[in-house]
Structures are given as C-alpha cells and as structure tokens.
Amino acid sequence: MSRENIVDGVQNAPHRSLFHALGLTEEEQAKLREIMTVMVGASGEYYAGRTSSTYVAGAVRAMQYLGMDPGDINGWDYLTPLTDTSKAAPTASLDFNSYLYDISSVDPEVWRSRGVDGDALAERFIDRVLADQTLDGGFDDFYGYSVATAKEGQTVIGQGSVPETISALSALASYRDKENVAAAIEAGLTYLSSVQLADGSFECCGDTPNGAVTLSMLSLMDKLDISIDDERFVKNGNTVADAMRTFY
C-alpha cells in the first residue's frame, strides 16, 4: 500500500485507526502497542546509541519482532547487557520478569555462538524471580529485596499481589519443566485461586474487579495450558472468561 493510499484511507475514514488503514491484524496491533510501551519507557541515551550497557526491559524482544538483530544495532550489541548476571543480585531491584522474557526470546544457537549457556543464564534470573515469592504463594516485586536487605533480627512480612503474581508466573511459564519452577507456579496458582472474586474476575488492589488484570489471567492460563473450566478458577459457576463480561 502506498503512502498516499494510507493517508487517503485515514482521511476518508476518520473513525478508523491508522492500524486499520495499514491492514494490521488485532494480534499485530497488540504487539505494536506492547513495543511502543517498551520504547517510551526507555532512556533516550540508550536508544540514541550512546550506550548499550543500560538494560531496558523488553528491548531485545521489540528489536527482534521488528526484524532487527539486537546483536548489531548501529554497531551496538544489545544482547550483552542480558548476560550481566550481577543484575540478579539479591539486593537488586529490577524488572526480572522481562529479563527472563528477553533471554528466552533469543535462539539457543545464538547464545551458544557467543559461548553463553542460555539455560544457565536464565537460571540466575529464575532464582531472583523466585526470591520474590511470598509465604502465601503470591509474588511481591520487592519481597526478595526486602529480605536481602533486612537488618539482623528483622522479620519481613510479605504479601502477594495479584498483578505481580500473574506477571511472575507468566515469565516463569517457559521454564515450568524445572522442578523448582513447577512448584513455585503451583503455589502461585493456589494463591490466585484463593483471591479470585465471586464473579470470576481478579482485582488490582483492594476488592475491585479489574479488566486488565483479569485479561492477563486469561493469558496466563493459556500459557500454562490450563482449561478455562479448571475448577480452581471457577467461582460461583463463573469462569475467568465469564468475568470478562463485567468489563466488555
């Protein structure tokens, strides 16, 4: 489609988005929105090419989706920051879920060609993600950090967060063949089942149903091959899919 046709299509159909004018599928639109979210959250210095040492969550996935080689962008290697396992230190506080997503998105052959054991690399960040799992089975992004930095004799009481638990389990899903990860996922699912609301939905904070969080739960169930009718996630006869009627 020419630029003129695109512009004409948008001008003559103002109710349609540019995405529709380009003929993109809903899936492609969703992916581009995800990429845009990543891009706007990145530091200008990183994307200006002045440094490749700063890690920006999701950058490697975005580059690959756009057909770019993250190992060579204007002479910069954006895979190298992913191999910095010091970032997974107990006292670190980063988006470890995105580290796992990015690491798993790189072909194992690419890691091997660099002399990197992709599985061992992932293990370091898996351990750091698991450190954020609280006693109730949920996840709290700052729990591991709080435990690691607690003063002698100080007791850290952590409580799971629904959005953070869903996010962590989604990142761990690709590694559920590992025994420790499988156990953590089961504990996390038990927690999520215990806090699911009566209409089948999930909350963000408090007891107010949240559409985005409920939708992310549906996505998690799909990643883990959990049936929509799984009795753990049916409340008062309402499935997570039924709950979406609350929002759409």
C-alpha positions as semicolon CSV with decimal commas, in nm:
position;residue;x (nm);y (nm);z (nm)
1;M;0,000;0,000;0,000
2;S;0,141;0,340;-0,096
3;R;0,179;0,626;0,148
4;E;-0,083;0,820;-0,049
5;N;-0,336;0,537;-0,015
6;I;-0,269;0,509;0,355
7;V;-0,318;0,881;0,411
8;D;-0,627;0,882;0,191
9;G;-0,770;0,588;0,382
10;V;-0,721;0,760;0,713
11;Q;-0,859;1,093;0,597
12;N;-1,169;0,939;0,442
13;A;-1,236;0,711;0,737
14;P;-1,163;0,922;1,046
15;H;-1,329;0,667;1,274
16;R;-1,071;0,408;1,174
17;S;-0,724;0,400;1,318
18;L;-0,403;0,406;1,116
19;F;-0,362;0,043;1,216
20;H;-0,679;-0,045;1,027
21;A;-0,568;0,158;0,730
22;L;-0,247;-0,046;0,724
23;G;-0,444;-0,368;0,736
24;L;-0,277;-0,495;1,055
25;T;-0,440;-0,779;1,245
26;E;-0,557;-0,739;1,604
27;E;-0,263;-0,952;1,715
28;E;-0,016;-0,732;1,526
29;Q;-0,174;-0,419;1,671
30;A;-0,144;-0,560;2,023
31;K;0,220;-0,646;1,966
32;L;0,299;-0,299;1,831
33;R;0,126;-0,140;2,130
34;E;0,341;-0,356;2,356
35;I;0,652;-0,249;2,170
36;M;0,554;0,117;2,188
37;T;0,506;0,086;2,564
38;V;0,857;-0,052;2,587
39;M;1,002;0,221;2,366
40;V;0,851;0,514;2,554
41;G;0,980;0,371;2,879
42;A;1,338;0,354;2,751
43;S;1,605;0,609;2,827
44;G;1,687;0,840;2,538
45;E;2,056;0,773;2,583
46;Y;2,005;0,401;2,527
47;Y;1,809;0,441;2,207
48;A;2,030;0,720;2,080
49;G;2,303;0,456;2,064
50;R;2,535;0,626;2,310
51;T;2,540;0,323;2,536
52;S;2,448;-0,043;2,522
53;S;2,523;-0,113;2,887
54;T;2,186;0,005;3,016
55;Y;1,921;-0,265;3,007
56;V;1,570;-0,164;2,908
57;A;1,302;-0,421;2,977
58;G;1,163;-0,573;2,660
59;A;1,406;-0,403;2,422
60;V;1,550;-0,726;2,280
61;R;1,206;-0,870;2,210
62;A;1,093;-0,549;2,044
63;M;1,400;-0,540;1,820
64;Q;1,355;-0,899;1,711
65;Y;0,987;-0,850;1,638
66;L;1,077;-0,558;1,413
67;G;1,323;-0,779;1,223
68;M;1,632;-0,619;1,375
69;D;1,940;-0,802;1,501
70;P;1,978;-0,699;1,868
71;G;2,341;-0,813;1,848
72;D;2,421;-0,539;1,598
73;I;2,216;-0,219;1,604
74;N;2,417;0,066;1,460
75;G;2,729;-0,110;1,581
76;W;2,594;-0,170;1,931
77;D;2,539;-0,512;2,086
78;Y;2,222;-0,515;2,292
79;L;2,246;-0,882;2,389
80;T;2,549;-0,826;2,608
81;P;2,356;-0,647;2,887
82;L;2,139;-0,959;2,923
83;T;2,443;-1,164;3,020
84;D;2,529;-0,941;3,316
85;T;2,422;-1,178;3,594
86;S;2,532;-0,931;3,860
87;K;2,199;-0,765;3,787
88;A;2,034;-1,067;3,952
89;A;2,197;-0,999;4,287
90;P;1,970;-1,050;4,591
91;T;1,982;-0,677;4,665
92;A;1,894;-0,577;4,309
93;S;1,550;-0,439;4,230
94;L;1,476;-0,463;3,858
95;D;1,217;-0,600;3,618
96;F;1,346;-0,957;3,638
97;N;1,040;-1,092;3,460
98;S;1,140;-0,901;3,147
99;Y;1,495;-1,033;3,175
100;L;1,352;-1,386;3,155
101;Y;1,126;-1,296;2,862
102;D;1,418;-1,144;2,672
103;I;1,659;-1,429;2,748
104;S;1,409;-1,693;2,636
105;S;1,330;-1,498;2,318
106;V;1,688;-1,541;2,194
107;D;1,754;-1,859;1,996
108;P;1,970;-2,104;2,198
109;E;2,202;-2,126;1,897
110;V;2,269;-1,754;1,924
111;W;2,368;-1,792;2,288
112;R;2,589;-2,092;2,207
113;S;2,762;-1,898;1,929
114;R;2,858;-1,645;2,194
115;G;2,984;-1,910;2,434
116;V;2,689;-1,846;2,663
117;D;2,480;-2,120;2,826
118;G;2,134;-1,971;2,780
119;D;1,978;-2,212;3,027
120;A;2,232;-2,132;3,299
121;L;2,185;-1,762;3,227
122;A;1,811;-1,798;3,269
123;E;1,861;-1,988;3,595
124;R;2,023;-1,685;3,758
125;F;1,720;-1,470;3,685
126;I;1,476;-1,750;3,765
127;D;1,629;-1,770;4,112
128;R;1,591;-1,395;4,153
129;V;1,226;-1,404;4,043
130;L;1,156;-1,691;4,284
131;A;1,307;-1,486;4,567
132;D;1,007;-1,253;4,532
133;Q;0,758;-1,531;4,612
134;T;0,592;-1,464;4,946
135;L;0,477;-1,717;5,205
136;D;0,119;-1,707;5,074
137;G;0,240;-1,829;4,734
138;G;0,196;-1,494;4,562
139;F;0,468;-1,260;4,441
140;D;0,574;-0,916;4,557
141;D;0,833;-0,735;4,343
142;F;1,018;-0,603;4,649
143;Y;0,996;-0,904;4,879
144;G;1,332;-1,055;4,778
145;Y;1,500;-0,718;4,807
146;S;1,344;-0,659;5,150
147;V;1,461;-0,998;5,275
148;A;1,813;-0,945;5,138
149;T;1,848;-0,602;5,296
150;A;1,673;-0,676;5,627
151;K;1,868;-0,595;5,940
152;E;1,966;-0,875;6,177
153;G;1,664;-0,999;6,368
154;Q;1,421;-0,810;6,144
155;T;1,125;-1,012;6,018
156;V;0,999;-0,933;5,668
157;I;0,631;-0,998;5,618
158;G;0,543;-1,014;5,251
159;Q;0,201;-1,041;5,092
160;G;0,131;-1,144;4,736
161;S;-0,002;-0,903;4,477
162;V;-0,236;-1,034;4,208
163;P;-0,085;-0,837;3,914
164;E;0,271;-0,913;4,024
165;T;0,192;-1,281;4,074
166;I;0,038;-1,314;3,729
167;S;0,335;-1,131;3,578
168;A;0,589;-1,355;3,755
169;L;0,410;-1,679;3,665
170;S;0,382;-1,567;3,302
171;A;0,759;-1,511;3,288
172;L;0,826;-1,846;3,456
173;A;0,588;-2,037;3,227
174;S;0,858;-2,111;2,968
175;Y;1,066;-2,283;3,237
176;R;0,797;-2,492;3,407
177;D;0,982;-2,814;3,317
178;K;1,221;-2,727;3,601
179;E;1,114;-2,880;3,932
180;N;1,159;-2,568;4,144
181;V;0,975;-2,353;3,890
182;A;0,687;-2,601;3,862
183;A;0,646;-2,598;4,241
184;A;0,652;-2,219;4,251
185;I;0,392;-2,198;3,975
186;E;0,159;-2,438;4,158
187;A;0,190;-2,233;4,477
188;G;0,122;-1,917;4,279
189;L;-0,187;-2,067;4,116
190;T;-0,318;-2,175;4,456
191;Y;-0,274;-1,816;4,576
192;L;-0,454;-1,676;4,270
193;S;-0,739;-1,922;4,316
194;S;-0,777;-1,809;4,677
195;V;-0,813;-1,441;4,585
196;Q;-1,032;-1,477;4,275
197;L;-1,351;-1,275;4,318
198;A;-1,701;-1,421;4,324
199;D;-1,778;-1,317;3,965
200;G;-1,464;-1,496;3,839
201;S;-1,262;-1,176;3,799
202;F;-0,940;-1,058;3,964
203;E;-0,854;-0,736;4,139
204;C;-0,562;-0,499;4,103
205;C;-0,569;-0,359;4,455
206;G;-0,847;-0,392;4,707
207;D;-1,156;-0,590;4,608
208;T;-1,247;-0,402;4,290
209;P;-1,259;-0,616;3,973
210;N;-1,003;-0,508;3,716
211;G;-1,040;-0,584;3,345
212;A;-0,671;-0,566;3,253
213;V;-0,569;-0,796;3,539
214;T;-0,848;-1,042;3,461
215;L;-0,746;-1,047;3,096
216;S;-0,384;-1,108;3,195
217;M;-0,504;-1,407;3,399
218;L;-0,670;-1,548;3,090
219;S;-0,341;-1,509;2,906
220;L;-0,155;-1,685;3,188
221;M;-0,398;-1,977;3,181
222;D;-0,339;-2,008;2,809
223;K;0,041;-2,010;2,856
224;L;0,013;-2,282;3,120
225;D;-0,243;-2,485;2,921
226;I;-0,499;-2,451;3,200
227;S;-0,858;-2,516;3,093
228;I;-1,099;-2,226;3,131
229;D;-1,320;-2,469;3,322
230;D;-1,047;-2,568;3,569
231;E;-1,233;-2,594;3,899
232;R;-0,968;-2,388;4,075
233;F;-1,072;-2,087;3,872
234;V;-1,449;-2,122;3,869
235;K;-1,622;-1,922;4,140
236;N;-1,999;-1,948;4,189
237;G;-2,018;-2,102;3,844
238;N;-1,827;-1,811;3,689
239;T;-1,511;-1,872;3,487
240;V;-1,245;-1,610;3,420
241;A;-1,390;-1,576;3,070
242;D;-1,738;-1,516;3,217
243;A;-1,588;-1,246;3,434
244;M;-1,478;-1,050;3,128
245;R;-1,846;-0,966;3,066
246;T;-1,811;-0,732;3,362
247;F;-1,575;-0,519;3,153
248;Y;-1,673;-0,589;2,791
